[in-house]
Amino acid sequence: MKKSIFIVFIFSILLFFSCATEETCIQTKYVKLTLGFYHVNHNDTTLINTTTSLSIDSITVQGMIQDSLTRQYRLIDSILYNNQKKISTINLPLNNFSPQSIFKFKFNTILDTLTIYHSNLNDYLSLECGCIVTHSIDTISMTNHYIDSVKIKIHDVNTINAENIRLYK
């Protein structure tokens, strides 16, 4: 009797410590693209460009998708940033099921569209946590109403909190 209770006790302890908690998996599965806003100042006397971080007065960001039949773009219901004030970086989710992610930006009253072309990659974490989808940025296209230019700083978008893209005004 004592031997069976001891075996059940040991088995319970091993089972308790061998299972990963769901919280650990949730924390490591969040993949986001980090985008920073910058301004380049050109000094005509010294011919030197200096880059400074830009704080946006008001920004609204919403995801878009392209209809495969009509090839028309339509807004996705969720607004990622709604009239956010004084912001210099944003985090955007990339589309896990398509090789492009499209975002509509509204800077005060000026509209711009940013299209990010990327590869989607399954990254195995563990047996308990499964896989996450990471991305590798290929190219970016945009309209130039407010945004002047764009630079890909880090092509790999994963769970590491690093700036991937710089938008310049």
C-alpha positions in Angstrom: 0.0 0.0 0.0 2.8 2.4 1.0 4.7 1.5 -2.2 1.7 2.3 -4.5 1.1 5.7 -2.7 4.7 6.5 -3.1 4.7 5.7 -6.9 1.5 7.8 -7.4 3.1 10.7 -5.5 6.3 10.6 -7.5 4.3 10.3 -10.8 2.2 13.3 -9.8 5.3 15.4 -9.1 6.9 14.4 -12.4 3.8 15.2 -14.3 3.4 18.6 -12.6 6.9 19.7 -13.3 7.2 18.3 -16.9 4.2 20.3 -18.3 4.8 23.8 -19.6 2.3 26.4 -18.5 0.0 28.0 -21.1 1.3 31.5 -20.0 4.8 30.7 -21.2 3.6 29.8 -24.6 1.4 32.9 -25.0 4.4 35.2 -24.1 6.7 33.7 -26.7 4.2 33.5 -29.5 3.6 37.2 -30.1 5.3 38.2 -33.4 5.2 41.9 -34.3 6.7 44.3 -36.8 8.1 47.4 -35.2 8.1 50.5 -37.2 9.8 53.8 -36.3 9.2 57.3 -37.6 12.2 59.6 -38.5 13.1 62.9 -40.0 16.3 63.6 -41.9 17.7 67.1 -41.6 20.2 68.2 -44.2 22.7 70.9 -43.4 23.6 72.8 -46.5 26.8 74.3 -45.0 28.4 71.1 -43.8 26.6 68.8 -46.3 25.8 66.4 -43.4 22.5 64.6 -42.9 21.3 64.0 -39.4 18.5 61.6 -38.6 16.2 62.3 -35.6 13.3 60.4 -34.2 9.9 61.9 -35.2 7.0 62.2 -32.8 3.7 62.0 -34.8 1.0 64.4 -33.7 -1.9 62.1 -34.6 -1.9 58.7 -36.3 -4.6 56.2 -37.2 -3.6 52.8 -38.6 -5.9 50.2 -40.1 -5.2 47.0 -41.9 -6.4 46.3 -45.4 -6.8 43.3 -47.6 -7.1 42.9 -51.4 -10.1 41.0 -52.7 -8.9 38.2 -54.9 -11.8 38.5 -57.3 -12.2 42.2 -57.8 -8.6 43.2 -56.9 -10.1 46.0 -54.9 -8.7 46.9 -51.5 -11.0 47.0 -48.5 -10.5 47.9 -44.9 -10.4 45.2 -42.2 -12.7 45.9 -39.3 -10.1 46.4 -36.5 -8.3 49.7 -36.1 -4.8 49.1 -34.9 -4.1 52.7 -33.7 -7.0 55.2 -33.4 -6.0 58.8 -33.4 -2.9 58.0 -31.2 -1.1 61.1 -30.1 2.7 61.8 -29.8 4.0 58.5 -31.0 7.3 57.6 -32.5 7.1 53.8 -32.9 4.2 51.4 -33.6 3.8 47.6 -33.7 1.9 46.0 -36.5 0.9 42.4 -37.1 1.7 40.9 -40.4 -0.7 38.6 -42.3 0.1 35.0 -41.6 -1.9 33.7 -44.6 -0.7 36.0 -47.4 2.7 37.2 -48.7 1.6 40.8 -48.3 0.3 43.0 -45.5 -1.3 46.3 -46.3 -1.9 49.2 -43.9 -3.7 52.5 -44.3 -2.1 55.3 -42.4 -3.8 58.6 -41.5 -1.4 61.3 -40.4 -3.7 64.0 -39.1 -5.7 64.4 -42.3 -3.1 63.0 -44.8 -3.6 59.4 -46.0 -0.8 57.0 -47.0 -0.8 53.3 -47.8 2.0 51.0 -46.9 2.3 47.5 -48.5 4.8 45.1 -47.0 5.8 42.0 -49.1 7.1 39.2 -46.9 7.7 35.4 -46.6 5.8 33.5 -43.9 7.9 30.9 -42.1 6.7 28.3 -39.5 9.1 28.3 -36.5 8.9 25.3 -34.1 9.1 26.3 -30.5 8.4 23.1 -28.5 6.0 20.2 -28.2 3.9 22.1 -25.7 3.9 25.5 -27.4 3.8 24.3 -31.1 4.8 26.6 -33.9 4.7 30.4 -34.5 4.6 32.1 -37.8 7.6 34.5 -38.3 8.2 36.7 -41.3 11.0 37.8 -43.6 10.5 41.2 -45.2 11.2 41.2 -48.9 10.2 44.7 -50.2 8.0 47.6 -49.3 5.9 49.9 -51.4 4.0 53.0 -50.3 2.3 56.1 -51.4 4.2 59.4 -50.8 1.7 61.9 -49.4 3.1 62.1 -45.9 5.8 59.4 -46.0 8.9 60.4 -47.9 10.8 57.2 -47.9 11.2 53.9 -46.1 14.1 51.7 -45.1 14.1 48.1 -44.0 16.5 47.9 -41.0 15.9 44.2 -40.0 14.3 41.8 -42.5 13.4 39.1 -39.9 10.2 39.8 -38.0 10.0 37.5 -34.9 9.5 37.7 -31.1 12.5 39.9 -30.6 11.5 43.5 -29.9 13.7 45.2 -32.6 12.9 48.0 -35.0 12.3 46.4 -38.4 11.3 49.4 -40.6 12.0 53.1 -40.6 9.6 55.6 -42.2 11.0 59.0 -43.0 9.1 62.3 -43.4 
